[in-house]
């Protein structure tokens, strides 16, 4: 089976097995942005605790969040880990919104997709996966988000080489599935679930995986 065909078949198989994932869980676009920045190098349950702290403090709006002293912000997001670093990254993102777009996420999100992605990527401390999560889930634009789970799964199924860079991996999926925001959101969430449950770092648990039937002879199974 060719790589592009695999990518299309994977989506159908995962969706049929697990259904919609309801991801990204957030009440507002700003909450998505905050969550995308906080989830770097931590479990989502820790991000949820940090976001609850911000909500309890009445700080989950751009003006209130920007008005917080950085140390106070860091304390509120402490459950997310690396809280001083992440407080700085949040402030950097907020500075973009406040100083260049009058404090309005809506104005920022009016940019054409590629310019929006470039603007978010230019924020110090925000990498490609985080930027693309913001663009896809908060701005509702068609940018395919890939991560370590995606690379691990794609490598083990012979879709990309292990040394594939972010853009190569992204194109392998975005170029093979219809360009649709809802589909790309769902696919990303399904790939994350597959990576967590089955395509694990040290040893894949292929039994019971919806993608097991796509395994081909000679594809790598070693630790990733």
C-alpha positions, 0 to 999 in steps of 0.5 A, a space after each residue: 500500500 502506498 504511503 498516501 493511501 495508508 494515511 487516508 486509510 488510517 484516518 478511516 480506521 481510527 475514526 471507525 474504532 474510536 469515534 470523535 475525540 472532542 479535542 481540543 477541550 476549551 471554552 474559548 480560543 484564548 483558552 486553546 492558545 493558553 493550553 497549547 503553550 502550557 502543554 509543552 513537556 507536561 501531561 494534559 491533566 496538569 494543564 487543566 489544573 493550571 487553566 482552572 487556576 486562571 479561571 478561578 482568578 478571573 484571568 482567562 481574558 486577554 486584558 486580565 492575563 496581560 495585567 498579571 505580573 509575570 511572577 503571579 502568572 507563574 504561580 497560577 500556572 505552576 501545576 503545568 511545570 516549567 512555570 517560570 519559562 511558560 509564564 514568559 512564553 505566555 507573556 510573549 504571545 500576549 505581547 503580540 496580541 496586545 501590542 500589534 492587534 489591539 488586544 484582540 485575538 479576533 484581529 490576529 486571526 483575521 490574518 491569512 493562514 500562512 501569515 498567521 502561522 508566521 506571526 505565531 511562530 515568530 513569538 519567542 518560545 513557540 515552536 511549530 507544533 504549538 503554533 500549528 495547534 493555535 492556528 488549527 484549533 483556536 483560529 480554525 484554519 487548515 494547518 495539519 499538526 504533527 508531533 512525536 506520536 505522529 512521527 513514531 507511527 508514521 515511521 513504524 508504518 513506513 510512511 516517512 524515514 526516521 530523520 524526516 523533519 517537521 515539514 516532511 511529516 506534515 506534508 505526508 499527512 496534509 497532502 494525503 487527506 482532504 483539506 478540512 479543519 474538522 477532519 484535520 483536528 480529528 485526525 490529529 487527536 486520533 493519532 495522539 490516542 494511537 500513540 499513547 495507547 499502542 504505538 509506544 516509545 519503547 515497544 509498540 502494543 500492536 494487539 488491539 490497535 485499529 492500525 494493526 491490519 496495515 502492518 507490513 513485513 519488514 517495518 520497524 518495531 524497535 524502541 523509538 
